[in-house]
Amino acid sequence: MSVAKIMTIAGSDSGGGAGIQADLKTIASLGGYGTSVITALTAQNTHTVTQIHEVPVDMIRAQYEAIMEDIGADAIKIGMLSSASIIGIVADLLKKYPAPHIVIDPVMISKSGAQLLKDDAIEALKRKLLPLCTLLTPNIPEVEKLVGSPVSTDEEIQNAAIKLKEQGVRASLIKGGHLKRANIMNTLYDGNEFHRFTTTRLKNTYTHGTGCTLSSAIATYLGQNKPLDQAVELGIQYVSEGMKNGYVVGEGANPLNHMHMLERHNLNVKHT
């Protein structure tokens, strides 16, 4: 049986709602086969991250090479990279063992507004990694950091996407969740034209891991040979439904339900 092989390169979330854990749940739920390259271990829960331990670059290289020399990847999702040295080794590995689709979620700014990447790492990301990606999925604070200007209006979002293209990004999906609007508009620029996807803003706290989940869902759909605009639309729908059916597992920002599609399928199965 043939299956799309999707690699996630990201940090581990001990709370299970984001990072590698969210990615692998998403990939499996959407019918892909997930592999992982762990870049950092984090101690976190629904409230906060209490500690981060970076994985040595030699171990990152060993994980990637072990997968690519045997299993391979139809698509790669990249999340938390943490430092300039990790960004450098990942960029080198992508050139040595390329994949058809590379989706980068630039984990640069936390939900609380804290900068998660140092300035030298951001420069390394822009110079070494962004030109290699099929799709970049920044939120509003991240795109502001990347283009160096405020982004709030539709015109500014469009201009930011064009600036990213000028920096070597082939396509970008600028996520509008941080903007104070009744509905959320996510803007895809495929390098030629704009596509806008509007969803209703949900009034719940099932928000932990939404960025990780969206990027890994899109990577999975791309690995299954969906066109870019369709992969993005399906990924947004998957996240939206997951947020509508989230779990209460802690007292902070709870995770969305990555398994909602499988649960719906099981409910529809007739047993004889």
Phi and psi in degrees as a GROMACS rama.xvg file:
@    title "Ramachandran Plot"
@    xaxis  label "Phi"
@    yaxis  label "Psi"
@TYPE xy
-83.9199  141.027  SER-2
-144.283  143.738  VAL-3
-69.8334  130.472  ALA-4
-101.59  117.338  LYS-5
-118.655  121.877  ILE-6
-98.2181  136.993  MET-7
-113.366  129.915  THR-8
-113.582  106.489  ILE-9
-166.36  -179.977  ALA-10
-88.3693  157.72  GLY-11
-89.1126  134.959  SER-12
-106.828  109.512  ASP-13
-62.7378  -22.2273  SER-14
-80.9518  -9.96478  GLY-15
83.7063  -2.42592  GLY-16
-95.5346  -18.4914  GLY-17
-135.514  -169.805  ALA-18
59.5345  -149.477  GLY-19
-53.4184  -42.8256  ILE-20
-62.4549  -45.4698  GLN-21
-64.3353  -41.2465  ALA-22
-61.8179  -48.2398  ASP-23
-66.5523  -36.882  LEU-24
-62.6183  -44.0477  LYS-25
-63.0445  -49.4396  THR-26
-58.4976  -45.7762  ILE-27
-65.5546  -42.0542  ALA-28
-61.7406  -32.5904  SER-29
-93.1494  8.25949  LEU-30
89.1768  14.3304  GLY-31
-97.01  171.965  GLY-32
-110.058  115.636  TYR-33
-94.5737  136.239  GLY-34
-123.457  163.41  THR-35
-141.193  143.985  SER-36
-121.091  109.077  VAL-37
-86.3579  124.978  ILE-38
-99.1245  -21.5887  THR-39
-159.518  150.556  ALA-40
-103.484  131.469  LEU-41
-120.995  144.787  THR-42
-101.481  111.374  ALA-43
-153.078  164.302  GLN-44
-140.837  -159.454  ASN-45
-76.6564  -8.52486  THR-46
-96.845  -46.6937  HIS-47
-162.456  168.352  THR-48
-100.382  122.956  VAL-49
-99.0563  -22.3799  THR-50
-160.564  146.596  GLN-51
-130.367  132.022  ILE-52
-124.241  113.262  HIS-53
-72.4503  140.593  GLU-54
-79.9579  135.663  VAL-55
-58.036  145.212  PRO-56
-61.759  -31.5796  VAL-57
-63.578  -35.6992  ASP-58
-73.4315  -35.1415  MET-59
-62.5998  -45.1695  ILE-60
-60.851  -44.0245  ARG-61
-63.0316  -41.6612  ALA-62
-61.4858  -48.5795  GLN-63
-62.3483  -48.7279  TYR-64
-65.25  -37.7162  GLU-65
-61.1167  -40.7443  ALA-66
-70.6108  -48.5846  ILE-67
-70.7655  -28.4816  MET-68
-78.3682  -9.17078  GLU-69
-127.52  -57.9973  ASP-70
-87.6046  -45.3095  ILE-71
81.3861  -177.614  GLY-72
-151.104  129.799  ALA-73
-82.7591  -21.6521  ASP-74
-159.042  153.287  ALA-75
-128.783  131.623  ILE-76
-106.46  134.013  LYS-77
-119.579  127.815  ILE-78
-118.667  -122.063  GLY-79
-63.9281  122.427  MET-80
-116.141  -20.4014  LEU-81
75.4436  -43.5246  SER-82
-146.573  164.391  SER-83
-63.7282  -36.8366  ALA-84
-67.1367  -38.5966  SER-85
-68.8871  -41.4307  ILE-86
-59.0087  -42.1794  ILE-87
-62.2497  -45.1223  GLY-88
-69.4425  -37.3513  ILE-89
-64.33  -42.7993  VAL-90
-60.9793  -43.0828  ALA-91
-62.3411  -41.3274  ASP-92
-67.7285  -37.8364  LEU-93
-64.2307  -32.9262  LEU-94
-73.7718  -37.7609  LYS-95
-73.5458  -40.7518  LYS-96
-126.544  78.3908  TYR-97
-71.2831  159.789  PRO-98
-126.155  155.149  ALA-99
-61.3716  -32.7962  PRO-100
-136.424  133.968  HIS-101
-131.855  116.602  ILE-102
-108.932  122.991  VAL-103
-111.867  121.507  ILE-104
-99.8243  103.123  ASP-105
-75.9927  88.8319  PRO-106
-72.0117  86.1525  VAL-107
-113.428  -36.7453  MET-108
-126.412  127.964  ILE-109
-74.841  167.461  SER-110
-59.6975  -28.7193  LYS-111
-82.0691  -6.33589  SER-112
100.403  -1.15194  GLY-113
-73.0792  139.68  ALA-114
-80.2604  121.728  GLN-115
-94.564  -17.0949  LEU-116
-114.999  134.837  LEU-117
-69.738  162.171  LYS-118
-59.4054  -37.8485  ASP-119
-67.3668  -32.0742  ASP-120
-71.0936  -36.7592  ALA-121
-63.8796  -41.4291  ILE-122
-64.6298  -39.5617  GLU-123
-64.9986  -39.4641  ALA-124
-59.791  -47.9699  LEU-125
-65.5598  -39.4502  LYS-126
-83.2891  -40.9546  ARG-127
-99.2445  -33.3883  LYS-128
-105.772  -42.5245  LEU-129
-58.8658  -37.4252  LEU-130
-65.8441  -12.2967  PRO-131
-92.3513  -9.44788  LEU-132
-88.5696  150.353  CYS-133
-77.0212  -39.8429  THR-134
-147.988  136.017  LEU-135
-110.421  135.082  LEU-136
-122.597  67.263  THR-137
-81.3118  150.603  PRO-138
-85.4574  -179.092  ASN-139
-62.5907  -49.9065  ILE-140
-59.7679  -34.9904  PRO-141
-70.1992  -41.8709  GLU-142
-68.3084  -33.2292  VAL-143
-62.3375  -40.2522  GLU-144
-66.8374  -37.8059  LYS-145
-72.7015  -37.1672  LEU-146
-99.1559  -13.1938  VAL-147
77.2779  26.7525  GLY-148
-152.603  156.934  SER-149
-64.8625  147.052  PRO-150
-135.141  113.933  VAL-151
-145.079  -36.2464  SER-152
-87.7535  165.871  THR-153
-61.5756  -38.1321  ASP-154
-65.4182  -40.7675  GLU-155
-66.6414  -36.5592  GLU-156
-62.22  -44.9573  ILE-157
-63.6709  -43.4858  GLN-158
-64.1166  -37.8032  ASN-159
-64.3565  -41.4675  ALA-160
-61.9875  -38.8623  ALA-161
-67.2745  -39.6318  ILE-162
-62.5679  -40.7359  LYS-163
-61.2805  -40.3801  LEU-164
-60.0739  -41.208  LYS-165
-66.3589  -24.2246  GLU-166
-83.5622  -1.47327  GLN-167
107.699  2.66977  GLY-168
-80.0926  122.636  VAL-169
-68.2846  -42.746  ARG-170
-149.694  148.91  ALA-171
-137.634  147.191  SER-172
-120.004  104.824  LEU-173
-89.2631  116.755  ILE-174
-85.7961  130.856  LYS-175
-98.5893  14.8265  GLY-176
-62.7986  -27.5993  GLY-177
-77.022  -16.7251  HIS-178
-77.2272  139.57  LEU-179
-82.3639  77.8936  LYS-180
-127.542  156.898  ARG-181
-63.0506  -39.6224  ALA-182
-115.423  158.896  ASN-183
-100.56  126.028  ILE-184
-112.499  121.218  MET-185
-103.536  130.202  ASN-186
-112.721  117.298  THR-187
-98.2471  127.717  LEU-188
-117.153  112.689  TYR-189
-88.9495  10.3535  ASP-190
99.1664  -16.5466  GLY-191
-125.671  -43.0392  ASN-192
-142.481  165.029  GLU-193
-100.75  142.927  PHE-194
-128.526  131.743  HIS-195
-117.376  134.729  ARG-196
-123.007  116.46  PHE-197
-108.554  130.966  THR-198
-128.655  154.728  THR-199
-71.0681  134.231  THR-200
-72.3466  123.342  ARG-201
-87.8895  139.203  LEU-202
-97.807  65.8634  LYS-203
-142.899  178.026  ASN-204
-106.348  17.495  THR-205
-85.0624  66.6307  TYR-206
-116.083  -9.00135  THR-207
-69.9525  123.739  HIS-208
88.878  9.23745  GLY-209
-65.2827  -39.9953  THR-210
-66.5636  -44.1736  GLY-211
-60.6905  -44.2727  CYS-212
-65.0195  -43.4005  THR-213
-62.1546  -47.0939  LEU-214
-66.1261  -37.5148  SER-215
-73.1159  -31.6889  SER-216
-65.7629  -45.3052  ALA-217
-62.0196  -43.4933  ILE-218
-59.5043  -40.5403  ALA-219
-64.1755  -46.1842  THR-220
-64.0691  -38.1091  TYR-221
-64.5996  -40.2975  LEU-222
-64.3634  -21.9246  GLY-223
-93.1577  15.1541  GLN-224
70.1423  25.7708  ASN-225
-77.7319  143.281  LYS-226
-60.3424  155.609  PRO-227
-56.3003  -49.5206  LEU-228
-64.043  -35.5292  ASP-229
-71.3578  -40.0052  GLN-230
-61.1041  -41.0119  ALA-231
-66.3626  -46.1315  VAL-232
-60.8906  -44.8723  GLU-233
-66.2964  -37.5397  LEU-234
-63.708  -42.0549  GLY-235
-64.4103  -42.078  ILE-236
-61.7155  -41.6418  GLN-237
-61.6398  -45.4086  TYR-238
-65.8602  -42.8076  VAL-239
-60.1472  -45.4952  SER-240
-66.3131  -36.1316  GLU-241
-64.4139  -35.8674  GLY-242
-71.2189  -33.5487  MET-243
-67.9107  -23.1375  LYS-244
-121.594  36.0377  ASN-245
-68.8557  171.499  GLY-246
-105.536  143.451  TYR-247
-97.9958  101.063  VAL-248
-117.525  -14.092  VAL-249
-147.81  -169.76  GLY-250
-103.189  1.43304  GLU-251
-108.989  -137.139  GLY-252
-77.0826  107.869  ALA-253
-81.6231  158.957  ASN-254
-79.6597  153.31  PRO-255
-72.3362  169.925  LEU-256
-93.7193  102.083  ASN-257
-70.8538  -18.6634  HIS-258
-102.637  15.0656  MET-259
-62.6283  -32.3099  HIS-260
-68.696  -39.4345  MET-261
-69.1082  -38.6458  LEU-262
-64.1284  -40.5577  GLU-263
-65.3848  -39.4216  ARG-264
-62.6272  -43.8757  HIS-265
-64.5694  -34.8549  ASN-266
-66.9032  -27.929  LEU-267
-88.7574  -7.32315  ASN-268
-75.457  128.646  VAL-269
-96.0819  122.038  LYS-270
-93.7515  136.801  HIS-271
